[in-house]
Amino acid sequence: MKNKSLLSFLLLGFLLIACKDDKLAPVAKNAVKPTLVTKALPHDTDDPSIWIHPTDPSKSIIVGTDKDTDGGLYAFDLNGKILKKSIPLKRPNNVDIAYGLLIDGKKTDIAVTTERESNKIRIFSLPDLEPIDNGGIPVFEGEELRDPMGIALYTRPDDKKIFAIVGRKSGPSGSYLWQYELSGTGKAATAKVVRKFGAYSGKKEIEAIAVDNELGTVLYCDEQFGIRKYKADPALNDNKEIALFGKTGFKADNEGIAIYKKTDSTGYILVSNQQANTFMVYPREGAKGNPNNYPLLAEIPTSTIECDGADVTSINLGGNYKNGLFVAMSNGMVFQYYSWDLIQARIDKK
């Protein structure tokens, strides 16, 4: 199916949905059009993450979740073709990627996803997408409210230790998020709890989480309330909220978060305005003179329908993606790829 035909099909499906839910806005006539749309998955796409090939960035892959009882992780190439499906997973929700976890003495790139129906996180080696977790690692043990959803991986710059920050469908304010240190025992990945933190408004849920390794911060969407910011390193013993922004301008849910890095300290934070089918753009470094103040730079209409999750890279992937790639989930069981140049052009117009 051609891209234009597929987009028309998706828009038709959206119109049928919109008749049932007046919170949804139509895709805007001036919306940015995707560079391409992936092959559709069987169930329900939710969240993507980008793995950068170590020697040939044009061979980088997108790993995305298919959220269902018989779901899984899927690997796509930069043409949107499905390369591989993981073993079946019980409702994988979000996914994130990190580089160089030491497994059996070997540095291994990993994709980590939450498996909601088993209350576990699952760890896969990359790029082969093979499980390396002995069937999964339980999370939120001893809690009544478990149901893991969001996940982000933090790589501490000084020692390269990798940590998973995991969110759930609901939980107590102050310890909504649990942070796990990842390591390897023999040939399997393991995890241990090292921190519990994170305020919660109680309005809806916390699903979208992103980590900025260079700036050492965690951002997460407290849906229908705002975007919260904390320090990422558990060794700091600092669980104070350091910023709260994006409290206005969203139609309903603030959802997927992606961080575009122009330098080690500058760039953009993109947050899905889910029911408006737009992305809100904030300065990664904050306002001049105040790194914890985040003025809205732009609101960009995209062709995504109710976007749950997104990721972005500034790495030159070749072809249409010389200045990077923005990838976002859309209803219709697909992910949409956007040349970063298309997004940057809309930011520059504001």
C-alpha positions in Angstrom: 0.0 0.0 0.0 1.4 3.4 -0.9 2.1 5.9 1.8 -0.7 8.3 0.6 -3.2 5.5 0.5 -2.3 4.4 4.0 -2.5 7.9 5.4 -6.0 8.2 3.9 -7.0 4.9 5.4 -5.8 6.1 8.8 -7.5 9.4 8.6 -10.8 7.7 7.7 -10.4 5.4 10.8 -9.7 8.5 12.9 -12.9 10.2 11.7 -14.9 7.1 12.8 -13.3 7.2 16.2 -13.8 11.0 16.5 -17.5 10.6 16.2 -17.5 8.7 19.4 -15.1 10.9 21.4 -15.5 14.7 21.3 -12.1 15.1 23.0 -10.3 14.2 19.8 -9.3 16.8 17.3 -9.0 16.0 13.6 -5.5 16.0 12.1 -4.9 19.6 11.1 -4.9 20.6 7.4 -1.5 22.2 7.9 -0.1 19.1 9.8 3.4 18.0 9.1 3.2 14.9 6.8 5.4 11.9 7.8 8.4 11.0 5.7 7.1 7.4 5.8 4.7 5.2 7.8 5.8 1.7 9.0 4.1 -1.5 8.1 1.1 -1.9 10.5 1.4 -4.2 13.5 -1.3 -6.8 14.5 -2.6 -5.1 17.7 -1.9 -1.7 19.2 1.4 0.3 18.8 2.3 2.3 21.8 5.9 3.5 22.1 9.1 3.5 20.0 12.8 3.8 20.7 15.7 4.4 18.4 18.9 2.2 18.4 21.9 3.7 16.7 24.1 1.2 14.8 27.7 1.6 16.1 29.5 1.8 12.8 26.8 2.5 10.1 24.0 4.8 11.3 22.0 4.0 8.2 21.5 0.5 9.6 20.0 1.8 12.8 16.6 0.4 13.8 13.4 1.4 15.5 12.1 -0.8 18.3 8.4 -0.4 19.0 5.8 -2.1 21.2 2.7 -3.9 20.1 0.5 -3.7 23.2 -1.7 -6.8 23.6 -1.8 -10.1 25.5 -0.1 -11.7 22.5 2.0 -8.6 21.8 5.8 -8.1 21.5 8.6 -5.9 20.5 9.1 -5.2 16.8 12.3 -4.1 15.1 11.9 -1.8 12.0 14.5 -0.6 9.6 14.7 3.0 8.4 12.3 2.2 5.5 9.6 1.1 8.0 10.0 -2.6 7.1 9.6 -5.1 10.0 12.9 -6.9 10.6 11.9 -9.1 13.5 9.4 -9.7 16.3 10.5 -10.7 19.8 9.1 -13.6 21.7 5.4 -13.1 22.6 4.9 -10.7 25.5 1.9 -10.1 27.7 1.0 -6.5 26.9 4.3 -4.7 26.5 3.8 -1.0 27.1 6.8 1.3 26.8 10.3 0.6 25.7 13.7 2.3 26.0 17.3 1.6 24.8 20.7 1.8 26.4 24.2 0.9 25.3 26.9 -1.3 26.8 25.4 -3.3 29.7 28.0 -5.8 30.8 26.6 -9.3 30.3 28.9 -12.3 30.8 31.9 -10.0 30.4 30.6 -8.5 27.1 29.1 -5.0 26.5 25.6 -5.5 25.2 23.1 -3.0 23.9 19.7 -3.5 25.3 16.0 -2.7 24.9 13.9 -2.8 28.0 10.1 -2.9 28.0 7.4 -3.2 30.7 5.2 -6.3 30.5 2.0 -5.1 32.2 0.2 -8.4 32.6 3.1 -10.2 34.3 4.2 -7.2 36.4 7.8 -7.5 35.0 10.3 -5.7 32.9 11.8 -7.6 30.0 15.3 -7.1 28.7 16.5 -7.9 25.2 19.8 -7.7 23.5 20.2 -5.5 20.4 20.1 -5.6 17.5 19.0 -9.3 17.5 16.1 -8.7 19.9 16.7 -11.8 22.0 15.6 -12.1 25.6 18.5 -12.0 28.2 16.4 -11.8 31.4 15.6 -15.4 32.4 11.9 -14.8 31.7 11.6 -11.3 33.2 12.3 -9.3 36.3 9.4 -8.5 38.7 8.8 -4.9 39.6 6.9 -3.1 42.3 7.1 -6.2 44.5 5.1 -6.0 47.7 2.9 -3.2 46.3 -0.8 -3.5 45.8 -0.6 -1.2 42.8 1.9 -2.6 40.2 0.8 -2.8 36.5 4.1 -1.4 35.0 3.7 1.0 32.1 6.3 3.7 31.5 10.1 3.1 31.4 13.2 5.1 30.7 16.9 4.1 30.9 19.5 6.3 32.5 23.2 5.8 31.8 25.3 7.5 34.5 28.1 9.3 32.6 31.0 8.8 35.1 30.8 5.0 35.5 28.4 4.0 32.7 26.0 2.1 35.1 22.6 1.7 33.6 19.3 2.3 35.6 15.7 1.6 34.6 13.1 4.1 35.9 9.7 2.4 35.9 6.2 3.9 36.2 2.9 2.2 36.7 -0.8 2.6 36.0 -1.4 4.1 39.5 0.6 4.5 42.7 1.3 6.7 45.7 2.6 10.2 45.4 6.3 10.4 46.4 7.1 6.9 45.4 5.2 6.4 42.2 8.4 5.7 40.2 10.9 3.0 41.2 14.5 3.0 39.9 16.4 -0.2 39.3 20.1 -0.7 38.8 20.7 -3.1 35.9 23.6 -5.5 35.9 24.6 -8.9 34.6 24.8 -12.2 36.5 26.4 -14.8 34.3 24.6 -14.6 31.0 21.4 -12.9 32.3 20.5 -9.4 33.1 19.3 -8.6 36.6 17.9 -5.6 38.5 17.7 -4.3 42.0 15.7 -1.4 43.5 17.8 1.6 44.4 15.3 4.4 44.7 11.6 5.3 45.0 10.5 8.8 44.1 8.1 10.9 42.0 5.1 13.1 42.9 1.7 12.3 41.4 -1.4 14.5 41.1 -3.9 11.6 41.0 -5.6 13.0 37.9 -4.9 10.1 35.5 -1.6 8.2 35.3 2.1 8.5 34.6 3.3 6.7 31.5 5.7 8.8 29.5 9.2 9.0 31.0 12.4 10.3 29.5 15.9 10.7 30.8 18.5 13.2 29.7 21.8 11.5 30.4 24.0 14.5 29.7 22.0 16.8 31.9 21.3 14.1 34.5 17.6 14.6 34.7 14.3 12.7 34.5 11.2 14.1 32.9 7.8 12.5 33.1 4.2 13.3 32.2 1.7 13.5 35.1 -1.2 13.2 32.6 -3.6 16.1 32.6 -1.5 17.9 35.2 2.0 18.7 33.9 5.6 17.6 33.2 7.7 17.0 36.2 11.5 17.1 36.5 13.9 15.3 38.9 17.6 14.5 39.1 18.4 11.1 37.6 21.3 9.8 39.7 20.1 7.8 42.7 23.5 8.3 44.4 22.6 12.0 45.0 19.8 11.0 47.4 17.9 14.0 46.1 14.2 13.3 45.5 13.1 16.9 45.3 11.1 18.0 42.3 13.1 20.6 40.5 10.6 21.8 37.8 7.0 21.5 36.9 5.9 22.8 33.5 3.5 22.3 30.6 0.5 22.8 33.0 -1.5 24.7 30.3 -2.1 24.4 26.6 -2.9 20.7 26.5 -6.3 19.5 25.2 -6.3 16.6 27.7 -3.4 14.3 28.1 0.3 15.2 28.0 1.9 12.0 26.8 5.0 10.8 24.9 8.3 12.7 25.5 11.3 12.9 23.2 14.5 14.9 23.7 16.3 16.3 20.6 20.0 17.0 21.4 21.7 19.8 19.4 24.7 19.8 21.7 25.5 18.1 25.0 23.3 20.7 26.8 21.0 22.3 24.2 18.1 21.2 22.1 14.3 20.6 22.4 11.9 18.6 24.5 8.9 17.4 22.5 5.7 16.3 24.3 2.6 14.8 22.7 -0.6 16.9 23.1 -2.4 13.6 22.6 -6.0 14.5 21.8 -5.0 17.6 19.8 -2.6 15.6 17.5 0.2 18.1 18.1 3.5 18.2 19.8 4.5 20.9 22.3 8.1 22.0 22.0 10.2 23.4 25.0 13.8 24.3 25.2 15.9 21.4 26.5 18.2 23.8 28.4 15.3 25.9 29.8 15.0 29.6 29.6 18.1 31.8 29.4 19.5 32.1 32.9 17.0 29.5 34.4 17.4 25.9 33.4 14.2 25.0 35.3 11.9 27.4 33.5 10.5 25.9 30.3 8.6 28.4 28.0 6.6 27.0 25.1 8.5 27.5 21.9 6.0 26.0 19.4 3.0 23.8 19.0 3.5 21.6 15.9 0.5 19.8 14.3 1.5 16.4 13.1 -0.3 13.6 11.2 -0.1 11.4 14.3 -3.5 10.3 15.7 -3.6 10.2 19.6 0.2 9.7 19.9 1.2 7.8 23.0 4.9 7.6 22.5 7.8 9.2 20.6 11.5 9.2 20.2 14.0 11.4 18.4 17.7 11.4 17.5 20.0 14.2 16.1 22.4 11.6 14.7 22.9 11.7 10.9 21.2 8.5 9.7 21.7 9.3 6.0 19.1 9.8 3.3 16.2 11.9 4.5 17.5 11.9 8.1 20.8 13.8 7.8 19.8 16.0 10.7 18.0 13.3 12.6 14.8 11.3 12.8 11.6 11.9 14.9 9.4 8.8 15.2 6.0 8.7 16.8 3.3 6.2 17.4 -0.1 6.8 15.8 -3.5 5.0 15.9 -3.8 2.5 13.1 -1.1 0.2 14.5 1.7 2.1 13.0 4.7 4.4 13.7 5.4 7.5 11.7 8.9 8.6 10.7 9.6 12.3 10.2 12.8 13.8 8.9 13.9 16.2 11.6 14.2 19.0 9.1 10.4 19.0 8.8 10.1 19.5 12.6 12.9 22.1 12.8 11.2 24.1 10.0 8.0 24.5 12.0 10.0 25.4 15.2 11.8 28.1 13.2 8.6 29.6 12.0 7.4 30.5 15.5 
